[in-house]
Amino acid sequence: MSSHVSVLLVPGAWHGPWAWDQVSRRLAARGFNVCVLDLASTGAEPATLGGLYDDAARFQETAARLPGTVVAVGHSYGGMVLSQGAAGLPNVGHLVYL
């Protein structure tokens, strides 16, 4: 089953992909295709940061290119990104909110 599932991990506010390092390694070791979203709303330069809609657009672009059924997991603020971004994407099968 894992070969037909992609897991898209979405960090919370002020977090980067690093927040999912341990989880992504464990999922990948079990055969899942794992992708961690890098939010447009995080970074060192405030003038270039995006907001929720930018994060949702990045989620949509990323989820649309992943193979198989996508299980999206959002931590904290990442759950808002899931809710905003997953609507209408036919390959997103499950949303998990942490």
C-alpha positions as CSV (number, residue, x, y, z in Angstrom):
1,M,0.0,0.0,0.0
2,S,2.7,2.5,0.8
3,S,4.0,2.6,-2.8
4,H,0.6,4.1,-3.8
5,V,0.6,6.7,-1.1
6,S,2.5,10.0,-0.9
7,V,2.7,11.8,2.4
8,L,2.8,15.6,2.4
9,L,4.0,17.0,5.7
10,V,3.2,20.7,6.4
11,P,4.9,22.4,9.3
12,G,3.4,24.9,11.7
13,A,4.0,28.6,11.8
14,W,7.6,29.7,12.3
15,H,8.8,26.1,11.5
16,G,10.6,24.8,8.5
17,P,10.8,21.4,6.9
18,W,13.3,20.5,9.6
19,A,10.5,20.1,12.0
20,W,9.5,16.9,10.2
21,D,13.0,15.3,9.9
22,Q,12.4,12.4,12.2
23,V,8.9,11.6,10.9
24,S,9.9,11.9,7.2
25,R,12.9,9.6,7.7
26,R,10.7,6.9,9.4
27,L,8.0,7.1,6.7
28,A,10.5,6.9,3.9
29,A,12.1,3.9,5.5
30,R,8.7,2.2,5.4
31,G,8.4,2.9,1.6
32,F,6.2,6.0,1.6
33,N,6.9,8.8,-0.9
34,V,7.4,11.7,1.5
35,C,7.5,15.4,0.7
36,V,7.8,18.2,3.3
37,L,6.3,21.6,2.4
38,D,8.5,24.7,2.7
39,L,6.0,27.4,3.7
40,A,6.1,30.7,1.8
41,S,5.2,32.5,5.1
42,T,8.5,31.5,6.9
43,G,12.0,32.8,6.4
44,A,14.6,35.3,7.5
45,E,13.5,38.2,5.3
46,P,10.1,39.6,6.5
47,A,9.6,41.7,3.3
48,T,9.5,38.7,1.1
49,L,7.3,36.5,3.2
50,G,3.9,35.3,1.9
51,G,0.7,34.6,3.9
52,L,-1.9,31.8,4.2
53,Y,-3.0,32.0,0.6
54,D,0.6,31.8,-0.6
55,D,1.2,28.8,1.6
56,A,-2.1,27.2,0.3
57,A,-1.0,27.8,-3.3
58,R,2.3,26.1,-2.6
59,F,0.5,23.2,-1.0
60,Q,-1.7,22.9,-4.1
61,E,1.2,22.9,-6.5
62,T,3.1,20.4,-4.5
63,A,0.2,18.0,-3.8
64,A,-0.8,18.1,-7.5
65,R,2.5,16.7,-8.6
66,L,2.8,13.9,-6.1
67,P,2.1,10.4,-7.2
68,G,-0.7,8.2,-5.9
69,T,-3.1,9.2,-3.1
70,V,-1.8,12.1,-1.0
71,V,-2.2,12.0,2.8
72,A,-1.5,15.5,4.0
73,V,-0.5,16.1,7.6
74,G,-0.5,19.6,9.0
75,H,0.9,20.7,12.4
76,S,-0.8,23.6,14.1
77,Y,-1.0,26.5,11.5
78,G,-0.2,23.8,8.9
79,G,-3.8,22.6,9.4
80,M,-5.1,25.9,8.1
81,V,-2.9,25.4,5.0
82,L,-4.4,22.0,4.5
83,S,-8.0,23.3,4.8
84,Q,-7.4,26.1,2.4
85,G,-5.2,24.2,-0.1
86,A,-6.8,20.8,-0.4
87,A,-10.2,21.8,-1.6
88,G,-10.8,20.5,-5.1
89,L,-7.6,18.4,-5.4
90,P,-8.7,14.9,-6.5
91,N,-5.5,13.2,-5.4
92,V,-5.7,14.3,-1.8
93,G,-7.4,11.4,0.0
94,H,-6.9,12.3,3.7
95,L,-6.1,15.3,5.8
96,V,-4.6,14.8,9.2
97,Y,-4.5,17.7,11.7
98,L,-2.0,17.7,14.6
